[in-house]
Amino acid sequence: MKTAQIFIVVLMFFIVLTLAVSAADAAPVKTTHKIKLGDAQVNVNIYENAGASVTFFAPHHNEQIGLNLAKDYVNRNGGRLIEIESTDERGRPQRYVKFTFGGKNYSIDPNRIYTDNGRSCSVAPEINETVKNFSDKVLKLILDADGKNLRPNERFIVAVHNNTDVSAKAEKAQSADLTAVSFIKAQSTKNITHGAFEAQADGVFLSNTETDEDNFIFLSTPAHIGYFAEKGFNVVVQKPAVKLQSKQCTIDDGSLSVFAAQTAIPYICLEADGVSGYARQSRMFEAIYALVQAEQKQIESSNVAARK
Ligand SMILES: [Zn+2]
């Protein structure tokens, strides 16, 4: 081989090597935290990728549409996804986290554990301490190391949920279903009495372009209502913190949204139909990344202005 040929072969080798290394860099890194809950160790997984400062949280492992979309978007656009892994005896993803403590079986909803009042509503007193320790550790993964503030460069946290298809349910069950309409004060639409979740919401924007009331964005403050309404989403705005200070379990149910309001952490929840919500929830993720980018630009320009 001539020197020039050897040079080209060596050069090609380094190009291929560089491409392989940078492709590996782009893949999200998964780390698993084993967090103690009673006698169990619960896997809480973090999928992390460079490219965006945003944290998604998926507490319900059976809500696979949102979970898979979140993994997909973190893979493509960057950010972090925190996932609580929970499966039944046959390995199928489930909503509740089951564990034993003192020889007894328990089960918790991983989105009802973040406030004292919420735990008093749904968690047996003898497991309160172990559940609180678990929830504190989860908060330290979602938020900063103290579990009390947003991580640097983040402006909100994003929860990801799917709900069961309301139209597929019996009419009686529909009134207790989580939909955008269920946050409106008791009234009748489609002859269904709604208002089951009215206690938590300040108001609701129903978009004429949204055909499924199972799809909506839930906000802890009205700050971004115009942004999402303009994009044609149903938007539910949570009550302010002062109105969520309550012993009533319908108001302070221990969900992350109530915790977020009480600790002044902006919170956005992407709710979509667990059967047909894929395309709609995908649009929600795109809206989140556009918002993250816009806010990032704002931060950068205010930093530049401050330096002048
Ligand atoms: Zn959920």
Boltz pocket constraint, residues with backbone or C-beta under 6 A from the ligand:
constraints:
  - pocket:
      binder: B
      contacts: [[A, 60], [A, 63], [A, 160], [A, 161], [A, 162]]
      max_distance: 6.0
